């Protein structure tokens, strides 16, 4: 009997534990994830179920208040241990294959493109073992090798320069954004990137500016968002005007028809919100047009995800925190203030509180009549502020909402009119 036949015979004799099987496909799970009901499924199967429009748990038939999929790391490790000891030879070959690709990449000093493309395929293929992918980042040192290619000084006119950057960034984006990559391994990748921060940011900006597709620009922004989250890198990145300019361009229209890509908007706003945390960067962001760009996002007809709306409100709040930002908002008060009021109840709790802070700063602290008139003209503006005030918001938000309500009164025809108030409070930051 040949080796292959012997493996098959042994595999057939192995009894598969029932809890290793996906309740939908009945196959051994490759990527076990749990729903809020506590039932675990294989990611591919449950995602197909949810994408078909179902909003119940297949096993329990309970309605799903949340469709978040949480990786079941304990079960995944148990399946890996079981497969390794029972001749189910799935994990080892895929792990070796990933190692082989990495070996090719280390040796490909002239043209790393083919190996980078295979590495990107390896990480994006759901059929490949997740332990192999994590092992490649951890023990294999994959991130360091890819980053060394990313920051390597090359002539931008060389053939394949941009493609090399895009593929290297694609691999890093898969590592940093995939939930099957463990947090410790993501930190390894981030450490590799910030070890040469200037080189990494320069490469990311090159793709943000000249990327051959929107996908590659989104990948670059996702990698940038991961390193902006590090306290030691945020101030340095915030100093780079070209980074801010390209992020503002990313959240704008993606084609000649003025269409906005939701993924680009969300990740671009995430990066801008991170940079806005650096106080001295706010005036620079305003000068580069962030107020108009965020206003356009908030006022877009397309349905904006609450996550993106929250990030937009945070950026607008940061802009309103400097004199230049307040002036920019008030100069276009009808559009900017109207957009903030229009999304105030569709931006999640943190986004709504940020919206109130924006309105407080331009209407109360700055006392601009144009902003006051814009709030008065916005449909349901006062009602939204009242509802938020009664919804269990923070004490600071409740006080700012109260200050705003003092500016407005309802006349006998239920129209809003403004009047000045002398109430003063310390700014909330």
Order of alpha helices (4+ residues) and beta strands (2+ residues): alpha-beta-beta-alpha-beta-alpha-alpha-alpha-alpha-alpha-alpha-alpha-alpha-alpha-alpha-alpha-alpha-alpha-alpha-alpha-alpha-alpha-alpha-alpha-alpha-alpha-beta-beta
